[in-house]
Structures are given as structure tokens and as C-alpha cells.
């Protein structure tokens, strides 16, 4: 059985939505027999698809497996660039590691790496990120913007806006952003972003944006030490979330806001980011490598630098720090 034909049939039926497609029409389109079409349908059922055979009308998919395989994500993808190439993995150490390697090998702008499970998922400062199989979104996107390297840190903020907007679109939930890279519900973290750079004297060679989203975990799925600080979209909404729709919407929003940044600069993104911020106007503690400052987070600059006003009235520019909300 040709698995590519099986995948293409699934894509064809998914595109048809609730309208059945006749077996004869499918046979003609794919250049195979009606019997072969029937066998491919049985193969799809074995893969977890719910296939309905509608009398005198044909086949339709009523339900599909909760998988992030490339052909499924791309079947409903609205982007021109981001995600048009997807490397799908059942398991890997880290999608960041895979994406870095692919970028060095010349993978095109917009390539996405998606894995069902990460065994060595990590966040900023090499902290462990629990990446349970099939419960979240663990992916990295390769971008190749024609920008100088000093413009790269803002992409973390661009990605944060894209993710918050995508979550709202798919689930109706309103998340907030803790500078620079955490997506929160209240004080609990649901998403982390890790942006890494490959560059030389000529500019950015590749940006690798790692995104980890806790989607369908229940509370007991988290390790005991993080149960009080971590959450998932399922916990927040009270119902399971379609991971594939969320991936598609994240990639779509990321393309929209990446293009906006490249074409219009950071100003319009700054306004959007501040509108979703969990940090602005709050008392925070900024832990840096050499010092810790406390004060009020007043906003971010056009370069995405956090402005922290301490008790003595001095405003400090925070380029990189662990931020705690007080």
C-alpha cells in the first residue's frame, strides 16, 4: 500500500469537509481502481480516521487522529511560506537541535520542525521543558529575514504576539505575555519561546524560534514541582483543544506578524505586545547575571528592551533577565 497515496487521499477528503467524494471520482483522480480506494480507506481507519461511506455519494472523514503529521497540518494551512516545509518527527531530543542542523544544511525560510515528543526539551538558560508525547506543541521554525543581527531579539516578542493571538482565535482564551518569552494565564505558564541566532558578519543567516505550548495536559500530567506554576490550554478552557488547528493558526499568525515587523518595523508590534502584557505597570524583580533589580515595569523600547523604574526614580534598560512578578 502506497502510504503517500493514503496521505493524499486523507488530504483530499479533509479539504472536501462534510461533502462526500465518490469512490469513482477518487479512483479517477488518483489513477487507481475502486478496490484500491477502498483499501486506502481501510488503511486510514487503521491510522485512527473515522471514515463514513455515504450511500450513493462516497466517502467523507468525520474525525481524524490528533496527529501533527506534516500532510495533516499542511492540509489546512493558510500561509505562503511558514510551514510549507514541515519536518515531522515522532520523537527527538529537541526540535531546536534538529532545526539548527537543517538551517546549516540550507533549509528554506519558513521550515518548521514538529515533534510529538522531546526527550531533552529546553527553555531559556538551558532549563528543562517537559515535552510529553501528544499533549502539547513542540516545534521550531527557521526564519531567514534580511535584517541585521541586532534586530533579532525582537522576534521573541513578535512570536509572543502571534501565539497569544492564535490561542485566542482557536480557543477564545485570553493569555498574557510576561517579558520576554512566557505566555501566562494568571501567574501560570502555558507557553515558552526560545529564539536562537545563526549569524555572521554579513547578517542573520537563520533565526530558530522554538515554541512549546502545553495544550492538553491535565494537572496530574505535570511534575509535582511545577503543578502550581504550570498550566495547559485544556485546564484553562475545561475542554480538549485541537492541536493541529492551533499549530496552523500559530504558523499563520507568525507569518502575519513577521511580515509586519520586516515591512513596518517594530512600532506596530510594540503596541500589540504591550496590549497583551502581563508585565507593564507591575512591580517586578529582574534577576540578571550580575545584579537583581526591583521596580515598576514601565514598557518596552522600540528595540524590545524592558524599561524598569527603580525606587530611586532611575529607569534601567533590561536586555536579558529572569522576571518575577511581585
C-alpha positions, 0 to 999 in steps of 0.5 A: 500500500502506497502510504503517500497515496493514503496521505493524499487521499486523507488530504483530499477528503479533509479539504472536501469537509462534510461533502462526500467524494465518490469512490469513482471520482477518487479512483479517477483522480488518483489513477487507481481502481475502486478496490484500491480506494477502498483499501486506502480507506481501510488503511486510514481507519487503521491510522485512527480516521473515522471514515463514513461511506455515504450511500450513493455519494462516497466517502467523507472523514468525520474525525481524524487522529490528533496527529501533527503529521506534516500532510495533516497540518499542511492540509489546512494551512493558510500561509505562503511560506511558514510551514510549507516545509514541515519536518515531522518527527515522532520523537527527538531530543529537541526540535531546536537541535534538529532545526539548527542542523537543517538551517546549516544544511540550507533549509528554506525560510519558513521550515518548521520542525514538529515533534510529538515528543522531546526527550531533552526539551529546553527553555531559556538558560538551558532549563528543562521543558517537559515535552510529553508525547501528544499533549502539547506543541513542540516545534521550531521554525527557521526564519531567514529575514534580511535584517541585521543581527541586532534586530533579532531579539525582537522576534521573541516578542513578535512570536509572543504576539502571534501565539497569544493571538492564535490561542485566542482565535482557536480557543477564545482564551485570553493569555498574557505575555510576561517579558520576554518569552512566557505566555501566562494565564494568571501567574501560570505558564502555558507557553515558552519561546526560545529564539536562537541566532545563526549569524555572521558578519554579513547578517542573520543567516537563520533565526530558530524560534522554538515554541512549546505550548502545553495544550492538553495536559491535565494537572496530574500530567505535570511534575509535582514541582511545577503543578502550581506554576504550570498550566495547559490550554485544556485546564484553562478552557475545561475542554480538549483543544485541537492541536493541529488547528492551533499549530496552523493558526500559530504558523499563520499568525507568525507569518502575519506578524513577521511580515509586519515587523520586516515591512513596518518595523517594530512600532506596530508590534510594540503596541500589540505586545504591550496590549497583551502584557502581563508585565507593564505597570507591575512591580517586578524583580529582574534577576540578571547575571550580575545584579537583581533589580526591583521596580515598576515595569514601565514598557518596552523600547522600540528595540524590545528592551524592558524599561524598569523604574527603580525606587530611586526614580532611575529607569534601567534598560533590561536586555536579558533577565529572569522576571518575577512578578511581585 
